[in-house]
Amino acid sequence: MKKVDIASLLPLIRAQQRVMLFTHLQPDGDAIGSVLALDLLLKRLGKETIVLCQDPVPENLRFLPGWEQVKSAADFEEMGLDAPDALGISVDASDFARLGNVGPYFKACRMTIKIDHHATNEQFAQANYVDESVAASGVLIGRLYEAFDEPVTRDAALYLYTALSTDTGNFSHGKMTEEFFTQMASCMRAGLPIVEASRILHLVKHPKFIKLLTRALDSLTYHAQGRLTTTLLRGSDFESLDDDMEYAEGIVNFGLNIRGVEMTFLATQTPEGVKFSLRCLPPHDVSKAAAHFGGGGHVLAAGCTIDQPFDKAVSLMREHLEKALG
């Protein structure tokens, strides 16, 4: 379990013919974009690959070429494959628990690598390439393209753009450096259809999202003299939507993008407990609040789950954030 630099990854990857790729449960754009970009790179290096994730690719990401390559644990069992002779690479998962039910396959691999950028981090692989200074795990995958001297193709550009743009709120927050935009330039040179992709990722919404957004905004409440907002989605809000909780993705941002608001959370009732999506503006840090309740994430965007009755969990989080705001 050691932290390594990118140069140390290259011989580890070159040494194995079979590679199993993993990303976190309830995958977002950075998770899917990064893991598909890495999968494409490894295939170009002549590797045999498979991509595993506990949960399906979200519907809004299914415009990405080859999204069907992401398989579940059940798919893997049906294929009759095994893991011991493979290299396992985890992408964008801050801790082992985030791999969900595909985690045991990662642990069974002969050699394991972790690639991640989260500030709250558990280095659970044999070799851990972690750089919390970058805006998205996609930046680290972009570095691997450069290190292997492989050009970014149009498909790779779509994957990397998805990773970079979604984890920065369409370039509205995060650690966007000169390297970040240099990688974006390489995507543009590769023929990235940025207008079409941006519209799909950031503007077009499913009707189920609109229904959930309406219900969440009905619950919008101000606290701490208007500096904190809260929005709520109870189990009953999902009953007419076939329990499709993935369509709540992004709703939390509406509570933050209000004049005078510095911090917000969306509380969602799930079978596992109350899931909190946390957002804030600088100089605040919601990753500390998430970590306090057993979660994690970024300084400006984090999450956790509290195993308490809904109203109790909401009160606990609201009180904690009010204290954080001073």
ChimeraX attribute file (.defattr): number of C-alpha atoms within 10 A of each C-alpha:
attribute: neighborCount
match mode: 1-to-1
recipient: residues
	/A:1	13
	/A:2	11
	/A:3	15
	/A:4	16
	/A:5	12
	/A:6	15
	/A:7	11
	/A:8	13
	/A:9	18
	/A:10	13
	/A:11	10
	/A:12	14
	/A:13	19
	/A:14	13
	/A:15	9
	/A:16	16
	/A:17	15
	/A:18	17
	/A:19	24
	/A:20	20
	/A:21	24
	/A:22	28
	/A:23	31
	/A:24	26
	/A:25	20
	/A:26	18
	/A:27	22
	/A:28	22
	/A:29	24
	/A:30	27
	/A:31	29
	/A:32	30
	/A:33	28
	/A:34	30
	/A:35	29
	/A:36	29
	/A:37	25
	/A:38	26
	/A:39	22
	/A:40	19
	/A:41	22
	/A:42	20
	/A:43	12
	/A:44	11
	/A:45	14
	/A:46	11
	/A:47	17
	/A:48	15
	/A:49	19
	/A:50	16
	/A:51	24
	/A:52	28
	/A:53	25
	/A:54	22
	/A:55	19
	/A:56	15
	/A:57	22
	/A:58	16
	/A:59	10
	/A:60	17
	/A:61	19
	/A:62	12
	/A:63	12
	/A:64	17
	/A:65	13
	/A:66	11
	/A:67	17
	/A:68	11
	/A:69	14
	/A:70	21
	/A:71	19
	/A:72	17
	/A:73	17
	/A:74	12
	/A:75	12
	/A:76	16
	/A:77	10
	/A:78	9
	/A:79	8
	/A:80	7
	/A:81	9
	/A:82	12
	/A:83	18
	/A:84	14
	/A:85	14
	/A:86	22
	/A:87	23
	/A:88	30
	/A:89	24
	/A:90	28
	/A:91	28
	/A:92	27
	/A:93	26
	/A:94	26
	/A:95	20
	/A:96	20
	/A:97	14
	/A:98	18
	/A:99	26
	/A:100	16
	/A:101	18
	/A:102	24
	/A:103	20
	/A:104	13
	/A:105	19
	/A:106	26
	/A:107	17
	/A:108	16
	/A:109	19
	/A:110	14
	/A:111	21
	/A:112	23
	/A:113	27
	/A:114	29
	/A:115	27
	/A:116	28
	/A:117	24
	/A:118	25
	/A:119	17
	/A:120	18
	/A:121	16
	/A:122	17
	/A:123	20
	/A:124	19
	/A:125	22
	/A:126	16
	/A:127	21
	/A:128	24
	/A:129	22
	/A:130	24
	/A:131	19
	/A:132	16
	/A:133	13
	/A:134	21
	/A:135	26
	/A:136	29
	/A:137	27
	/A:138	35
	/A:139	25
	/A:140	24
	/A:141	23
	/A:142	26
	/A:143	14
	/A:144	18
	/A:145	18
	/A:146	13
	/A:147	13
	/A:148	13
	/A:149	9
	/A:150	13
	/A:151	15
	/A:152	23
	/A:153	19
	/A:154	17
	/A:155	19
	/A:156	26
	/A:157	27
	/A:158	26
	/A:159	28
	/A:160	32
	/A:161	29
	/A:162	27
	/A:163	27
	/A:164	29
	/A:165	23
	/A:166	21
	/A:167	24
	/A:168	17
	/A:169	13
	/A:170	15
	/A:171	13
	/A:172	11
	/A:173	15
	/A:174	19
	/A:175	15
	/A:176	16
	/A:177	11
	/A:178	9
	/A:179	13
	/A:180	17
	/A:181	13
	/A:182	11
	/A:183	21
	/A:184	20
	/A:185	13
	/A:186	17
	/A:187	25
	/A:188	18
	/A:189	13
	/A:190	17
	/A:191	14
	/A:192	22
	/A:193	14
	/A:194	15
	/A:195	8
	/A:196	9
	/A:197	18
	/A:198	16
	/A:199	11
	/A:200	14
	/A:201	17
	/A:202	14
	/A:203	8
	/A:204	10
	/A:205	13
	/A:206	10
	/A:207	11
	/A:208	18
	/A:209	19
	/A:210	14
	/A:211	16
	/A:212	22
	/A:213	20
	/A:214	12
	/A:215	17
	/A:216	24
	/A:217	17
	/A:218	12
	/A:219	13
	/A:220	16
	/A:221	14
	/A:222	15
	/A:223	16
	/A:224	17
	/A:225	9
	/A:226	14
	/A:227	18
	/A:228	22
	/A:229	24
	/A:230	23
	/A:231	25
	/A:232	24
	/A:233	24
	/A:234	15
	/A:235	15
	/A:236	10
	/A:237	17
	/A:238	21
	/A:239	10
	/A:240	10
	/A:241	15
	/A:242	8
	/A:243	13
	/A:244	13
	/A:245	19
	/A:246	16
	/A:247	22
	/A:248	19
	/A:249	15
	/A:250	14
	/A:251	20
	/A:252	25
	/A:253	19
	/A:254	17
	/A:255	25
	/A:256	22
	/A:257	15
	/A:258	12
	/A:259	9
	/A:260	11
	/A:261	19
	/A:262	21
	/A:263	29
	/A:264	31
	/A:265	31
	/A:266	27
	/A:267	27
	/A:268	23
	/A:269	24
	/A:270	17
	/A:271	8
	/A:272	10
	/A:273	16
	/A:274	25
	/A:275	23
	/A:276	26
	/A:277	24
	/A:278	30
	/A:279	25
	/A:280	24
	/A:281	17
	/A:282	11
	/A:283	8
	/A:284	15
	/A:285	21
	/A:286	27
	/A:287	24
	/A:288	19
	/A:289	21
	/A:290	25
	/A:291	15
	/A:292	13
	/A:293	17
	/A:294	12
	/A:295	20
	/A:296	24
	/A:297	24
	/A:298	22
	/A:299	23
	/A:300	18
	/A:301	24
	/A:302	24
	/A:303	23
	/A:304	22
	/A:305	20
	/A:306	22
	/A:307	15
	/A:308	13
	/A:309	11
	/A:310	20
	/A:311	12
	/A:312	13
	/A:313	19
	/A:314	23
	/A:315	11
	/A:316	13
	/A:317	21
	/A:318	19
	/A:319	13
	/A:320	14
	/A:321	22
	/A:322	14
	/A:323	10
	/A:324	14
	/A:325	14
	/A:326	6
